[in-house]
Amino acid sequence: MSEIRIGISGWRYAPWRGDFYPEGLAQKNELHYASRTVGSIEINGSFYALQTPERYAGWYADTPEGFVFSVKAPRFITHVRRLRDVETPVANFFASGVLRLEDKLGPMLWQFPPSFRFDAGQFEHFLDLLPQDAEAARACAMKCDSTLRRKGSLEFTREGPLRHAVEIRHRSFVVPAFVELLSRYRVALVVADTAGKWPYQEDVTSDFLYLRLHGDEELYASGYSDEALDRWAARIRLWTHGDQPEDAHLIDPHRAVEHQPRDAYCYFDNDIKVRAPYDARALLERLGLADRLEYAPGQLEARS
């Protein structure tokens, strides 16, 4: 059976207060509320700075049983170092406590800037650094800077595989060699809807799909129409059943893909005009998943 997670990228936005978040809801309770209103949340603070074991453990405690986070990996690796000499920074990320999310840890997102070009050798070296399971993540974290060797960072009980997804924004990645690399390392290619600004590709390269919906017509701002949401719901159903849309945008249309159920993670990042949580909720309703959640947007009183 495949699992579908629909949610939002981040949860702490001032314009959401008094709208998606009910009037009077304390800021400290926003994650508690959001995690009971959508099916998953993408942590993006980790993109800007390393978080702490205590913070990850706190997020775990503040969310309901069965909830799943995705974690956006540090821009220091992808945007500043641009994959040059990143062995220690990758170790630092895993030593920062991310596995304290335990069973609530979903995929890790590696987003690359629009100016970053594909280099097969460099990219394969990077993919080879990424731990594929919890034990490998522990071994990777042990290679961190001494300042990151903090109490609690490796105090986790999680076992089993880890998932990684890559979001690209330069046309040089639109080559079969890139798809082959991702497939070999079982890393998902992010299906990124960016209002036509950056490449939109739908090649399936792992046992899960990772979607980021940044805006249908205006990047980070415009909402999704009923027709657009119906289209996304239909595509997610196809992917999770092991099929591919007939009009799929593929880098390598000749590559054979095994027919098997796949999990799907979908995050709305059109947050500027308070569209993301409502679009996420509307997609959850189309997929028959909204009834499982405790709150409806803007309502402070939980469902009995």
C-alpha beads as a LAMMPS data file, in Angstrom:
LAMMPS data file: protein, C-alpha beads

304 atoms
303 bonds

1 atom types
1 bond types

-500.0 500.0 xlo xhi
-500.0 500.0 ylo yhi
-500.0 500.0 zlo zhi

Masses

1 110.0

Atoms # bond

1 1 1 0.000 0.000 0.000
2 1 1 1.267 3.452 -0.878
3 1 1 1.136 6.443 1.452
4 1 1 0.120 9.958 0.414
5 1 1 1.263 12.985 2.396
6 1 1 -0.058 16.425 1.435
7 1 1 1.135 19.476 3.311
8 1 1 2.878 22.823 3.462
9 1 1 6.422 24.137 3.272
10 1 1 7.062 25.755 6.652
11 1 1 4.427 26.851 9.141
12 1 1 5.558 30.117 10.711
13 1 1 4.257 32.965 8.549
14 1 1 2.888 36.213 9.953
15 1 1 0.150 36.666 7.267
16 1 1 -1.317 33.270 8.233
17 1 1 -2.184 34.503 11.735
18 1 1 -5.852 35.322 12.094
19 1 1 -6.512 33.569 8.767
20 1 1 -5.319 29.966 8.529
21 1 1 -4.402 30.217 12.197
22 1 1 -7.431 31.242 14.261
23 1 1 -7.482 34.553 16.096
24 1 1 -5.956 34.156 19.527
25 1 1 -3.825 31.106 18.724
26 1 1 -0.459 31.557 20.460
27 1 1 2.543 31.460 18.121
28 1 1 4.076 28.653 20.174
29 1 1 1.033 26.518 19.307
30 1 1 1.175 27.007 15.540
31 1 1 2.998 23.750 14.781
32 1 1 0.602 21.852 17.035
33 1 1 -2.306 23.319 15.063
34 1 1 -0.809 23.022 11.571
35 1 1 0.215 19.391 12.071
36 1 1 -3.405 18.519 12.818
37 1 1 -4.750 20.430 9.809
38 1 1 -2.527 19.102 6.995
39 1 1 -0.886 15.732 6.462
40 1 1 2.797 16.713 6.506
41 1 1 5.109 19.701 6.855
42 1 1 8.370 20.503 5.148
43 1 1 10.845 21.978 7.639
44 1 1 12.620 24.861 5.895
45 1 1 14.441 26.531 8.796
46 1 1 17.067 23.803 8.380
47 1 1 17.825 25.242 4.931
48 1 1 19.048 28.508 6.433
49 1 1 20.857 27.235 9.531
50 1 1 21.617 23.991 11.312
51 1 1 18.977 23.228 13.900
52 1 1 19.577 21.519 17.257
53 1 1 18.742 18.079 18.660
54 1 1 16.452 19.740 21.206
55 1 1 14.520 21.555 18.494
56 1 1 13.987 18.425 16.414
57 1 1 12.919 16.523 19.537
58 1 1 10.518 19.352 20.378
59 1 1 8.953 19.231 16.924
60 1 1 8.536 15.489 17.322
61 1 1 6.766 15.958 20.647
62 1 1 4.500 18.728 19.322
63 1 1 3.014 16.696 16.460
64 1 1 0.542 13.803 16.477
65 1 1 1.390 10.135 16.212
66 1 1 1.957 9.113 12.609
67 1 1 2.810 12.633 11.438
68 1 1 5.705 13.011 8.973
69 1 1 8.130 15.864 8.343
70 1 1 10.316 16.407 5.325
71 1 1 13.531 18.309 6.019
72 1 1 15.127 20.828 3.684
73 1 1 18.888 20.289 3.764
74 1 1 21.302 23.212 4.317
75 1 1 21.867 25.748 1.562
76 1 1 25.467 25.926 2.810
77 1 1 25.999 22.616 0.996
78 1 1 24.004 23.331 -2.164
79 1 1 24.219 27.109 -2.606
80 1 1 27.368 28.257 -0.785
81 1 1 29.773 25.353 -1.193
82 1 1 27.968 24.246 -4.372
83 1 1 28.962 20.634 -3.612
84 1 1 32.658 21.488 -3.295
85 1 1 34.342 19.887 -0.254
86 1 1 31.029 19.061 1.399
87 1 1 31.961 15.863 3.239
88 1 1 32.104 17.626 6.613
89 1 1 29.052 19.872 6.029
90 1 1 26.972 16.790 5.121
91 1 1 28.200 15.119 8.324
92 1 1 27.345 18.282 10.264
93 1 1 23.777 18.189 8.947
94 1 1 23.230 14.650 10.182
95 1 1 24.968 15.476 13.464
96 1 1 22.609 18.405 14.065
97 1 1 19.938 16.069 15.382
98 1 1 17.698 15.518 12.352
99 1 1 17.206 11.854 13.241
100 1 1 15.688 12.932 16.552
101 1 1 12.530 13.159 14.446
102 1 1 12.603 9.344 14.704
103 1 1 9.683 7.699 12.859
104 1 1 8.357 11.148 11.858
105 1 1 11.364 11.788 9.594
106 1 1 10.363 11.631 5.944
107 1 1 12.498 12.585 2.925
108 1 1 15.328 15.073 2.979
109 1 1 15.109 17.717 0.261
110 1 1 18.266 18.931 -1.511
111 1 1 17.413 22.049 -3.518
112 1 1 19.917 23.534 -5.968
113 1 1 20.059 27.166 -7.149
114 1 1 19.146 28.270 -10.693
115 1 1 22.819 28.961 -11.470
116 1 1 24.032 25.483 -10.498
117 1 1 24.915 23.358 -13.540
118 1 1 24.955 19.579 -13.771
119 1 1 28.353 17.908 -13.561
120 1 1 27.950 14.129 -13.569
121 1 1 31.145 13.340 -11.650
122 1 1 30.578 15.982 -9.005
123 1 1 26.933 15.034 -8.576
124 1 1 27.644 11.336 -8.249
125 1 1 30.211 12.072 -5.536
126 1 1 27.548 14.059 -3.684
127 1 1 24.932 11.303 -4.006
128 1 1 27.465 8.802 -2.734
129 1 1 27.809 10.884 0.453
130 1 1 24.121 10.675 1.295
131 1 1 23.352 7.969 3.883
132 1 1 20.730 5.513 2.699
133 1 1 19.714 4.295 6.154
134 1 1 19.791 5.360 9.790
135 1 1 22.932 3.428 10.645
136 1 1 24.798 5.040 7.746
137 1 1 23.522 8.442 8.938
138 1 1 24.974 7.759 12.374
139 1 1 28.338 6.835 10.847
140 1 1 28.225 9.939 8.643
141 1 1 27.429 12.182 11.632
142 1 1 30.467 10.877 13.501
143 1 1 32.646 12.691 10.931
144 1 1 31.259 16.102 11.887
145 1 1 33.147 19.124 13.212
146 1 1 34.058 18.803 16.873
147 1 1 31.789 21.746 17.718
148 1 1 28.780 19.719 16.506
149 1 1 29.468 16.745 18.728
150 1 1 26.720 17.665 21.105
151 1 1 24.956 15.544 23.642
152 1 1 21.716 14.204 22.251
153 1 1 22.437 14.578 18.529
154 1 1 22.791 10.826 18.021
155 1 1 20.324 9.732 20.681
156 1 1 17.781 8.233 18.332
157 1 1 16.222 4.803 17.975
158 1 1 15.106 5.071 14.354
159 1 1 16.134 2.227 12.086
160 1 1 15.730 1.457 8.408
161 1 1 16.060 3.373 5.149
162 1 1 16.272 7.115 4.618
163 1 1 14.905 8.996 1.638
164 1 1 16.396 11.857 -0.365
165 1 1 14.925 14.110 -3.071
166 1 1 16.664 16.572 -5.401
167 1 1 15.135 19.777 -6.801
168 1 1 16.937 21.265 -9.812
169 1 1 16.561 24.674 -11.429
170 1 1 19.052 24.661 -14.333
171 1 1 18.361 23.234 -17.785
172 1 1 21.714 21.389 -17.836
173 1 1 20.134 18.725 -15.591
174 1 1 17.594 17.835 -18.267
175 1 1 19.691 14.958 -19.646
176 1 1 19.246 11.158 -19.334
177 1 1 22.560 10.833 -17.457
178 1 1 21.074 12.782 -14.532
179 1 1 17.986 10.571 -14.393
180 1 1 20.176 7.464 -14.493
181 1 1 22.253 8.748 -11.577
182 1 1 19.219 9.481 -9.428
183 1 1 17.745 6.072 -10.220
184 1 1 20.946 4.271 -9.328
185 1 1 21.063 5.958 -5.911
186 1 1 17.251 5.702 -5.434
187 1 1 16.938 9.482 -5.046
188 1 1 13.691 11.140 -6.148
189 1 1 13.601 13.921 -8.713
190 1 1 11.342 16.659 -7.338
191 1 1 8.334 17.469 -9.501
192 1 1 8.497 21.244 -9.103
193 1 1 5.700 23.470 -10.386
194 1 1 7.280 26.910 -10.628
195 1 1 4.836 28.795 -12.899
196 1 1 7.124 27.982 -15.849
197 1 1 10.213 29.654 -14.389
198 1 1 12.378 26.530 -13.984
199 1 1 12.409 23.022 -15.491
200 1 1 9.335 20.904 -14.862
201 1 1 10.091 17.182 -15.074
202 1 1 8.230 14.091 -13.885
203 1 1 10.696 11.221 -14.245
204 1 1 10.193 8.582 -11.544
205 1 1 13.575 7.691 -10.048
206 1 1 12.773 6.204 -6.635
207 1 1 10.089 4.363 -4.691
208 1 1 8.390 7.675 -3.851
209 1 1 7.363 10.929 -5.523
210 1 1 8.174 14.352 -4.110
211 1 1 6.163 17.327 -5.371
212 1 1 6.670 21.017 -4.604
213 1 1 3.919 23.330 -5.822
214 1 1 5.266 26.876 -5.782
215 1 1 2.376 28.568 -7.580
216 1 1 0.300 27.874 -10.664
217 1 1 0.652 31.229 -12.431
218 1 1 2.687 33.456 -10.077
219 1 1 5.676 32.028 -8.205
220 1 1 5.085 31.659 -4.434
221 1 1 1.862 33.665 -4.648
222 1 1 -0.941 32.363 -6.851
223 1 1 -3.342 29.730 -5.654
224 1 1 -4.443 26.625 -7.522
225 1 1 -7.812 26.514 -9.278
226 1 1 -10.274 23.662 -8.814
227 1 1 -9.258 22.379 -12.234
228 1 1 -5.564 22.460 -11.338
229 1 1 -6.155 20.679 -8.038
230 1 1 -8.211 18.020 -9.816
231 1 1 -5.290 17.516 -12.182
232 1 1 -2.793 17.131 -9.328
233 1 1 -5.067 14.688 -7.536
234 1 1 -5.346 12.571 -10.690
235 1 1 -1.564 12.539 -11.195
236 1 1 -0.906 11.590 -7.582
237 1 1 -3.372 8.713 -7.841
238 1 1 -1.606 7.441 -10.954
239 1 1 1.868 7.674 -9.444
240 1 1 0.904 6.017 -6.179
241 1 1 -0.678 3.124 -8.095
242 1 1 2.536 2.625 -10.045
243 1 1 1.361 4.262 -13.268
244 1 1 2.569 7.304 -15.177
245 1 1 0.419 10.113 -16.645
246 1 1 0.118 9.787 -20.420
247 1 1 1.281 13.383 -20.847
248 1 1 4.179 13.107 -18.370
249 1 1 7.059 15.558 -18.884
250 1 1 10.007 13.174 -19.031
251 1 1 13.723 13.808 -19.421
252 1 1 14.195 10.243 -20.624
253 1 1 10.951 8.947 -22.180
254 1 1 12.637 5.713 -23.301
255 1 1 13.637 4.613 -19.823
256 1 1 11.642 1.691 -18.431
257 1 1 10.101 2.228 -15.002
258 1 1 8.943 -0.666 -12.846
259 1 1 5.205 -0.733 -12.249
260 1 1 4.852 -0.659 -8.461
261 1 1 2.965 1.382 -5.836
262 1 1 4.851 4.471 -4.674
263 1 1 4.467 6.880 -1.781
264 1 1 3.874 10.540 -2.564
265 1 1 4.806 13.681 -0.661
266 1 1 3.348 16.949 -1.918
267 1 1 4.059 20.387 -0.420
268 1 1 2.477 23.715 -1.290
269 1 1 4.961 26.600 -1.207
270 1 1 2.663 29.384 -2.462
271 1 1 2.544 30.995 0.954
272 1 1 2.783 34.750 0.234
273 1 1 -0.989 35.263 -0.087
274 1 1 -1.989 32.570 2.403
275 1 1 -2.827 30.100 -0.361
276 1 1 -0.619 27.147 0.662
277 1 1 -2.583 25.717 3.615
278 1 1 -5.939 26.085 1.869
279 1 1 -4.680 24.489 -1.350
280 1 1 -3.153 21.656 0.668
281 1 1 -6.444 21.120 2.429
282 1 1 -8.389 21.171 -0.852
283 1 1 -6.072 18.534 -2.316
284 1 1 -6.422 16.419 0.823
285 1 1 -10.203 16.561 0.382
286 1 1 -9.957 15.470 -3.252
287 1 1 -7.880 12.481 -2.205
288 1 1 -10.242 11.543 0.630
289 1 1 -7.675 12.277 3.347
290 1 1 -9.073 15.371 5.087
291 1 1 -11.426 13.495 7.408
292 1 1 -8.465 11.963 9.233
293 1 1 -7.323 15.372 10.480
294 1 1 -8.310 16.997 13.749
295 1 1 -8.726 20.639 12.690
296 1 1 -10.128 22.493 9.702
297 1 1 -8.319 25.703 8.650
298 1 1 -9.269 28.685 10.758
299 1 1 -11.155 26.620 13.337
300 1 1 -9.813 26.500 16.859
301 1 1 -12.216 23.862 18.109
302 1 1 -11.019 20.340 17.367
303 1 1 -13.254 17.685 15.845
304 1 1 -14.599 15.262 18.421

Bonds

1 1 1 2
2 1 2 3
3 1 3 4
4 1 4 5
5 1 5 6
6 1 6 7
7 1 7 8
8 1 8 9
9 1 9 10
10 1 10 11
11 1 11 12
12 1 12 13
13 1 13 14
14 1 14 15
15 1 15 16
16 1 16 17
17 1 17 18
18 1 18 19
19 1 19 20
20 1 20 21
21 1 21 22
22 1 22 23
23 1 23 24
24 1 24 25
25 1 25 26
26 1 26 27
27 1 27 28
28 1 28 29
29 1 29 30
30 1 30 31
31 1 31 32
32 1 32 33
33 1 33 34
34 1 34 35
35 1 35 36
36 1 36 37
37 1 37 38
38 1 38 39
39 1 39 40
40 1 40 41
41 1 41 42
42 1 42 43
43 1 43 44
44 1 44 45
45 1 45 46
46 1 46 47
47 1 47 48
48 1 48 49
49 1 49 50
50 1 50 51
51 1 51 52
52 1 52 53
53 1 53 54
54 1 54 55
55 1 55 56
56 1 56 57
57 1 57 58
58 1 58 59
59 1 59 60
60 1 60 61
61 1 61 62
62 1 62 63
63 1 63 64
64 1 64 65
65 1 65 66
66 1 66 67
67 1 67 68
68 1 68 69
69 1 69 70
70 1 70 71
71 1 71 72
72 1 72 73
73 1 73 74
74 1 74 75
75 1 75 76
76 1 76 77
77 1 77 78
78 1 78 79
79 1 79 80
80 1 80 81
81 1 81 82
82 1 82 83
83 1 83 84
84 1 84 85
85 1 85 86
86 1 86 87
87 1 87 88
88 1 88 89
89 1 89 90
90 1 90 91
91 1 91 92
92 1 92 93
93 1 93 94
94 1 94 95
95 1 95 96
96 1 96 97
97 1 97 98
98 1 98 99
99 1 99 100
100 1 100 101
101 1 101 102
102 1 102 103
103 1 103 104
104 1 104 105
105 1 105 106
106 1 106 107
107 1 107 108
108 1 108 109
109 1 109 110
110 1 110 111
111 1 111 112
112 1 112 113
113 1 113 114
114 1 114 115
115 1 115 116
116 1 116 117
117 1 117 118
118 1 118 119
119 1 119 120
120 1 120 121
121 1 121 122
122 1 122 123
123 1 123 124
124 1 124 125
125 1 125 126
126 1 126 127
127 1 127 128
128 1 128 129
129 1 129 130
130 1 130 131
131 1 131 132
132 1 132 133
133 1 133 134
134 1 134 135
135 1 135 136
136 1 136 137
137 1 137 138
138 1 138 139
139 1 139 140
140 1 140 141
141 1 141 142
142 1 142 143
143 1 143 144
144 1 144 145
145 1 145 146
146 1 146 147
147 1 147 148
148 1 148 149
149 1 149 150
150 1 150 151
151 1 151 152
152 1 152 153
153 1 153 154
154 1 154 155
155 1 155 156
156 1 156 157
157 1 157 158
158 1 158 159
159 1 159 160
160 1 160 161
161 1 161 162
162 1 162 163
163 1 163 164
164 1 164 165
165 1 165 166
166 1 166 167
167 1 167 168
168 1 168 169
169 1 169 170
170 1 170 171
171 1 171 172
172 1 172 173
173 1 173 174
174 1 174 175
175 1 175 176
176 1 176 177
177 1 177 178
178 1 178 179
179 1 179 180
180 1 180 181
181 1 181 182
182 1 182 183
183 1 183 184
184 1 184 185
185 1 185 186
186 1 186 187
187 1 187 188
188 1 188 189
189 1 189 190
190 1 190 191
191 1 191 192
192 1 192 193
193 1 193 194
194 1 194 195
195 1 195 196
196 1 196 197
197 1 197 198
198 1 198 199
199 1 199 200
200 1 200 201
201 1 201 202
202 1 202 203
203 1 203 204
204 1 204 205
205 1 205 206
206 1 206 207
207 1 207 208
208 1 208 209
209 1 209 210
210 1 210 211
211 1 211 212
212 1 212 213
213 1 213 214
214 1 214 215
215 1 215 216
216 1 216 217
217 1 217 218
218 1 218 219
219 1 219 220
220 1 220 221
221 1 221 222
222 1 222 223
223 1 223 224
224 1 224 225
225 1 225 226
226 1 226 227
227 1 227 228
228 1 228 229
229 1 229 230
230 1 230 231
231 1 231 232
232 1 232 233
233 1 233 234
234 1 234 235
235 1 235 236
236 1 236 237
237 1 237 238
238 1 238 239
239 1 239 240
240 1 240 241
241 1 241 242
242 1 242 243
243 1 243 244
244 1 244 245
245 1 245 246
246 1 246 247
247 1 247 248
248 1 248 249
249 1 249 250
250 1 250 251
251 1 251 252
252 1 252 253
253 1 253 254
254 1 254 255
255 1 255 256
256 1 256 257
257 1 257 258
258 1 258 259
259 1 259 260
260 1 260 261
261 1 261 262
262 1 262 263
263 1 263 264
264 1 264 265
265 1 265 266
266 1 266 267
267 1 267 268
268 1 268 269
269 1 269 270
270 1 270 271
271 1 271 272
272 1 272 273
273 1 273 274
274 1 274 275
275 1 275 276
276 1 276 277
277 1 277 278
278 1 278 279
279 1 279 280
280 1 280 281
281 1 281 282
282 1 282 283
283 1 283 284
284 1 284 285
285 1 285 286
286 1 286 287
287 1 287 288
288 1 288 289
289 1 289 290
290 1 290 291
291 1 291 292
292 1 292 293
293 1 293 294
294 1 294 295
295 1 295 296
296 1 296 297
297 1 297 298
298 1 298 299
299 1 299 300
300 1 300 301
301 1 301 302
302 1 302 303
303 1 303 304
